[in-house]
Amino acid sequence: MSPRTRREREVAILQILAEREVHTQGELVAELRGRGYAVTQATVSRDIQRLGIVKLPSPGGAPRYLPRDEAIGSENGAGADGGTAKENLASVFRESVLSVDSGEALLAVRTPPGLANAVAITIDQARIPEIVATLAGDDTIFILSKSVADRRKVRRLLEGYL
């Protein structure tokens, strides 16, 4: 059997995520190996990043992997669970954000490890007019606002979701 291509593996990952909830990269590695892919956790981690897959809380509360498009919802602002973008933002903040802090020009939002990207996507999807951009790491999001007054407004808004 010839080695499978990266694209075939990525399609398989998306199929697996469509078929069932996946909570860890280890589960995804095992599922891919069961389908004949010789993969390591490091390879799957790179695939997850390349595909824009995010980890969000499931309705039961346990974080699960979702394709980015499914996580942020459709163009009309509906999220993966059918809620509006602002409802999704409130839900994600309640479940995933530890604090919101600010400096002169930026806000810093802290999350548990691995959740910052998902929270930042939800913030972006909410299209808050005072926010210019978000930048997410593993457990921290920087939010750039248009002005100091806008930063204060955004901080109050986001803290209201906690």
N, C-alpha and C positions, 0 to 999 in steps of 0.2 A: 504494500500500500504506500502511495506517495505521501510525503508530509503535507499536512493541511496548511493552507495559507492563513495569514493573519486575518484577512477579510472573512474567510470562512469561520474562523474562531470567533470573531466579533459578532457575526450574524448568529452563531450558536449562543453566545452570551445573551444577546437581546431576546432570542427565543426562550431561553431558560427563564429570564426575568418576566417574560410575558406569561409563562406557564405556571410559575409558582413564586412565592415569596422567598427571597434569599437574604439571609441576615448577616452572613460573614463571607469573606473572600475564600475561606477554607471550604465552605459549602459549594461555592461556585467552582473552585478547583476540582472538587470531587465529582460534581455533576459533569464538568467538561471531560474529565478522565473517563467517566462512565460512557461518554459518547465518542471515545477514541482519540481525544486530544491529549498529547503529551505536553502538559503545562506545569509551570511552577506558580507559586503565589505571587512572585515578583512579576511574572508575565501577565497574570490576571490583573494585578494592580495597575500596570501600565495600560492595559486594555480599558479598564474602568475609567482611567483618567482621559484617555484618548476619545472614548465614546461619550464623555460628559455624563457618566452615570453618577447619581448622587445618592446619599444615604439619608432617608427621612423616616420619622416615626410611622409605624403602621397603625391602623385603627386600634390594635391591641396594645400599642405602646412600644413594642420592640422595633428598633431601627431596621430598615430593610433597604435594599438597593433598588433604585428605579431609574429608567432612562430619563435624561434631562427633560425631554419633551413631555413625558407623562407627569413628571414632578411639577413642572411649572404650568401645565394646563394648556388650554387652547387659546387662540388669539382673543377671544371674548372675555378673558379674565377668569375663566373658571379653572379651578385647580384639579388635581387628580381625583379628589373626592367630591367634585361638583360644586364646591364653595367658591365664593368670590375671592379675588386676589387679596383683598384686605382681611377677609375671614381666615384665609390660609396663613397670612402673615401673623395674625393674632394667635392662631393655633400653634404655629411653629415657634413663636416667641415664648409662649407659655411652657411649651414642652422642651425647648432646646437652648434657650438663652439664659446665661448666668447673670450678666450685667451689661449696662451701657454706660460708657464714660466718654469724656471729650477733652480735647486739647483746644488750642486756639482755632485751628482750621479743620480738624477732623473729629469724628466720633469713633470710638472703639467699642465694638460689641464682642463680648466673650461668650463662647459656647463650650460644651464639653468637646474633647478631642474628636475630630472627624466630622463635625456637624457644621462648621463655618460655611462651607461651600453651599450646602443645602439652604441654610438660612439666608445667605447673600442672594441666592437665586430667587427666593421668596420675596425678599425686599425689592429686588429689581422688578419682579413681576407686578408688585403693587403700584409701581410707577408713581411714587411720591414726588411731586413736582420740585420740591426743595432739594432733592438729592441729585447730584451731578453723576456720581459713580460709586460703586462698591468694589472693594478688593478683599478677597478672602484667602486666608491661610488655612491651617488645620483647625485652630480653635479661636481665631480672632478675625474680625471683619473691620476694615477701615471704611468709613463712609465719608465722602467728601460732599459738603453742601455748598450752595451758591454763596452764602454769606454767613457771618457770625450769627445774625438774627435767625436765619434759616436753620443753622446748626442747632440752636436752642430749641426751635420749634420741632425739629426732627427728633431731638433727644426726648422732649416731653412726650411726643407721639409714641415713640418706641418704648419708653419706660411705662407708658400707659398699658402696654400689652403684657407686661410682666405680672 
